[in-house]
Amino acid sequence: MNRDWPKLDWAAWRETAAHLHLMTQIAGKIRLACTPWLNHSWHVVLYPTARGLTTGPIPVSGTTLQLDFDLVSSHLTLATGEAIEQIDLAPGSIADFYAAVMAALDRLEAPVSIVTLPSEVPDAIPFPEDTAQRPYDAEAVRRFHRALLSATRVLHQFRTAFLGKASPVHFFWGSFDLAVTRFSGRPAPRHPGGFPGLPDDVTCEAYSHEEASAGFWPGSAAFPKAAFYAYAYPSPPHYGEAAIPAPAYFESAMGEFILDYDDVRAAPDPEALLLGFLQATYAAAADLAGWDRGELECDPGIPRRPRKV
């Protein structure tokens, strides 16, 4: 079980995490620059894979490009149908990594111009100007990847019990977190915006419809530990008072329910604890906001068994 839910020590690997975060932003911004807008920014995300994270196929200059982070073997692959380039994931500067990615795109005859200022990052420095030398702890990244795959597996299972509009399980490189979102089908009040490093028009489009979202993040300067989270937008009255089973708790400063990753990995049945958290926080949001749960929900999916209609 420890292999599926390895220890994640944010303090020990935060500088590596910041390095990886910025690397994924460069790949994500390539997808953003070339892909038509899809509701709630779903067109910009990365997807977990057995080896790491991928952009999926991107249309570029008459060809198809794909970027794959192999977090097991520590390299980034950039590929078209005609050629492949690889860049090591290693200690160094973001400026050098950015230059290597742009040069690889040129060699692939798939040049892309991106906005070089990182998104959702405090005191952001444009990629070409970020010459600070950063570490890369490959083993810590591999542990993060294993945790990411375990979280993805549970979020995928949770997603199967919903018939309404729901996002894929995907990884946002701006906020550096894994997420899945369910929607009631009703429009939401216009979001006030104000998130640092994120244009208000992007925020308002992302939160255009009533939602209940959940996911996983490895930690941050503001919340320095790995955790699962859940929130609703708009947050219905008394949402933070909902009776969500321990060890989950409501973090009032963030307006979200939190389940610490360490509590999940220490549980006798981590997947059952996490699924219970996801279901309880969703049910609280849906009930308090008056969602039509009878029309939106179904039994959880089972392999090779079609849903009964």
C-alpha positions in Angstrom: 0.0 0.0 0.0 2.9 2.4 0.7 3.9 2.0 -2.9 0.5 3.3 -4.0 0.4 6.0 -1.4 4.1 6.9 -0.8 5.3 9.5 1.7 5.2 13.1 0.4 7.3 15.4 2.4 6.6 18.9 1.1 9.4 20.6 3.0 11.9 18.2 1.6 11.0 18.5 -2.1 9.3 21.9 -2.4 12.1 23.4 -4.5 12.0 20.5 -6.9 8.2 20.8 -7.0 8.5 24.5 -7.9 11.0 23.5 -10.6 8.6 20.8 -12.0 5.7 23.2 -11.7 7.3 25.8 -14.0 8.4 23.0 -16.4 4.8 21.9 -16.7 3.7 25.5 -17.3 5.9 25.7 -20.4 4.3 22.6 -21.8 0.8 23.7 -20.8 1.3 27.1 -22.4 2.2 25.5 -25.7 -1.1 23.6 -25.6 -2.9 26.8 -24.6 -1.3 28.7 -27.5 -2.5 26.2 -30.2 -5.8 24.7 -29.0 -9.2 26.3 -29.4 -10.9 27.4 -26.2 -13.0 24.7 -24.5 -15.4 25.5 -21.6 -13.8 26.0 -18.2 -10.2 26.0 -19.7 -10.4 22.2 -20.2 -8.3 22.6 -23.4 -5.2 23.7 -21.5 -4.8 20.8 -19.0 -2.3 17.9 -18.7 -3.4 14.3 -18.2 -1.8 11.8 -15.9 -0.2 8.8 -17.6 1.5 5.6 -16.5 4.8 7.4 -16.8 4.0 11.0 -16.0 1.9 13.7 -17.6 0.9 14.5 -21.2 -0.5 17.3 -23.2 -2.2 14.9 -25.6 -2.1 15.8 -29.3 -1.7 19.5 -30.2 -2.3 20.9 -33.7 0.8 22.9 -34.6 1.9 24.3 -38.0 0.1 21.6 -40.1 1.3 18.8 -37.9 0.4 17.2 -34.6 2.7 17.7 -31.6 2.6 16.0 -28.2 4.6 16.6 -25.1 5.1 13.9 -22.5 6.7 14.2 -19.1 8.2 10.9 -18.2 8.5 11.3 -14.5 9.8 7.8 -14.0 12.9 8.2 -16.3 13.2 12.0 -15.9 12.8 13.4 -19.4 10.4 15.4 -21.5 9.6 14.0 -25.0 8.4 16.3 -27.7 7.1 14.3 -30.7 5.4 14.7 -34.0 4.6 12.0 -36.6 8.0 12.6 -38.2 10.5 13.1 -35.4 11.1 13.0 -31.6 13.2 15.2 -29.3 14.0 14.5 -25.7 15.1 16.9 -22.9 16.3 15.8 -19.5 14.4 16.7 -16.4 17.3 17.7 -14.2 18.8 20.4 -11.9 19.3 23.7 -13.7 17.5 26.9 -14.6 14.0 27.4 -16.1 15.6 29.8 -18.6 17.8 26.9 -19.9 14.8 24.5 -19.9 12.7 27.0 -21.8 15.4 27.6 -24.4 15.8 23.8 -24.8 12.1 23.4 -25.4 11.9 26.2 -27.9 14.9 24.9 -29.8 13.4 21.4 -29.9 10.2 22.8 -31.3 12.2 24.5 -34.0 14.0 21.3 -34.9 10.6 19.5 -35.1 9.4 22.3 -37.5 6.6 23.0 -35.0 7.6 26.5 -33.6 5.2 27.9 -31.0 5.2 31.4 -29.4 3.9 31.4 -25.8 3.3 34.0 -23.1 6.5 33.5 -21.0 5.2 34.9 -17.7 4.2 32.0 -15.4 0.5 31.8 -14.4 -0.8 31.7 -10.8 2.7 32.0 -9.4 3.5 34.8 -6.8 6.3 37.2 -7.9 6.5 35.4 -11.3 9.6 35.8 -13.4 9.4 35.3 -17.2 10.8 31.9 -18.2 13.7 33.3 -20.3 14.8 35.5 -17.4 14.6 32.9 -14.6 18.2 31.9 -14.4 18.1 30.7 -10.8 19.6 27.2 -10.4 17.0 24.8 -9.1 17.3 21.2 -7.8 15.6 18.2 -9.3 15.0 15.3 -6.8 14.0 12.5 -9.2 13.0 10.1 -6.5 10.7 12.7 -4.9 9.1 13.3 -8.3 8.6 9.6 -8.7 6.8 9.4 -5.3 4.6 12.3 -6.4 3.8 10.6 -9.6 2.7 7.4 -7.8 0.5 9.4 -5.5 -0.9 11.2 -8.5 -1.8 7.9 -10.2 -3.5 6.6 -7.0 -5.5 9.9 -6.7 -6.4 9.7 -10.4 -7.7 6.1 -10.0 -10.0 7.1 -7.1 -11.2 10.3 -8.8 -12.0 8.3 -12.0 -14.1 5.9 -10.0 -15.9 8.8 -8.3 -16.7 10.4 -11.7 -18.5 7.3 -12.9 -21.5 7.9 -10.5 -22.6 11.1 -12.2 -24.7 11.4 -15.3 -24.6 15.2 -15.5 -21.9 17.4 -17.0 -18.6 16.5 -15.4 -15.0 17.4 -16.3 -12.4 14.8 -17.1 -9.9 14.0 -14.3 -7.1 16.3 -15.3 -4.1 18.3 -14.1 -4.0 22.1 -14.1 -0.5 23.3 -14.5 -1.4 26.8 -13.3 -2.4 25.7 -9.8 -0.4 22.5 -10.0 -3.3 20.2 -8.9 -5.4 17.3 -10.1 -9.1 18.0 -10.3 -12.5 16.7 -11.2 -15.7 18.8 -11.3 -19.4 18.1 -11.3 -22.0 20.6 -12.5 -25.6 21.1 -11.6 -26.5 22.4 -15.1 -27.4 25.9 -13.8 -25.5 29.1 -14.4 -23.6 30.6 -11.5 -23.3 34.2 -10.4 -20.4 36.0 -12.1 -17.2 35.3 -10.3 -15.4 38.4 -8.9 -12.0 37.2 -10.1 -9.0 38.6 -8.3 -6.8 35.5 -8.4 -3.1 36.5 -8.6 -1.6 35.6 -12.0 -4.9 34.6 -13.6 -6.9 37.0 -15.8 -10.4 37.7 -14.6 -12.0 36.7 -17.9 -10.4 33.3 -17.5 -11.7 33.0 -13.9 -15.2 34.1 -14.8 -15.4 31.7 -17.7 -14.1 28.8 -15.5 -16.7 29.5 -12.9 -19.6 30.3 -15.2 -21.8 27.4 -14.0 -22.7 26.0 -10.6 -20.2 23.3 -9.6 -18.8 21.0 -7.0 -15.1 20.4 -7.4 -12.6 18.1 -5.8 -9.0 17.2 -6.3 -5.4 16.7 -5.0 -2.5 19.0 -4.6 1.1 18.2 -3.4 1.4 21.4 -1.3 2.3 25.0 -1.6 3.9 27.9 0.3 0.4 28.8 1.6 -0.6 25.2 2.5 2.7 23.3 3.0 1.5 19.7 2.8 -0.2 17.3 0.4 -4.0 17.1 0.7 -7.2 16.4 -1.0 -9.7 19.2 -1.3 -13.4 19.9 -2.1 -15.3 23.1 -2.6 -18.5 24.4 -4.2 -19.1 27.5 -6.4 -21.1 29.4 -5.4 -20.7 28.1 -1.9 -24.2 27.4 -0.6 -25.2 28.7 2.9 -23.8 26.6 5.8 -21.6 24.5 3.5 -18.7 24.8 5.9 -20.9 23.4 8.7 -21.7 20.2 6.8 -21.1 17.0 8.8 -18.2 15.6 6.8 -16.7 12.5 8.5 -13.3 12.9 10.3 -10.4 13.1 9.7 -11.6 15.7 7.0 -12.1 19.2 8.2 -13.2 22.6 6.9 -10.4 25.1 6.2 -12.3 28.4 6.6 -9.5 30.6 5.2 -9.6 28.7 2.0 -13.4 28.0 2.0 -12.7 24.3 1.3 -12.9 20.9 2.9 -9.6 19.3 3.4 -8.5 15.7 3.8 -4.8 15.4 4.6 -2.9 13.1 2.3 -1.1 11.6 5.3 -4.4 10.6 6.8 -5.3 8.8 3.5 -2.1 6.9 3.3 -2.3 5.8 7.0 -5.9 4.5 6.7 -6.6 0.8 6.6 -8.4 1.3 3.3 -7.1 4.6 1.7 -9.4 4.4 -1.3 -12.5 3.9 0.8 -11.6 6.9 3.0 -11.0 9.1 -0.1 -14.1 8.0 -1.9 -16.1 8.7 1.3 -14.7 12.2 1.4 -15.4 12.9 -2.2 -19.0 11.6 -1.9 -19.8 13.4 1.4 -18.5 16.8 0.3 -20.3 16.5 -3.1 -23.5 15.5 -1.3 -23.3 18.5 1.0 -22.8 20.9 -1.8 -25.6 19.3 -3.9 -28.1 19.1 -1.1 -27.5 22.6 0.3 -27.7 24.1 -3.2 -30.8 22.1 -4.2 -29.3 20.1 -7.1 -31.6 17.6 -8.8 -29.6 14.6 -7.6 -32.1 12.0 -8.8 -31.6 13.2 -12.4 -27.8 13.7 -12.1 -26.5 10.6 -10.4 -26.2 6.9 -11.1 -24.6 3.8 -9.7 -20.8 3.7 -9.7 -19.3 2.1 -12.8 -18.1 -1.5 -12.9 -15.7 -2.8 -15.5 -17.4 -4.6 -18.5 -20.9 -3.9 -17.1 -23.0 -1.3 -19.1 -25.1 1.1 -17.0 -28.7 -0.1 -16.7 -31.2 2.3 -18.4 
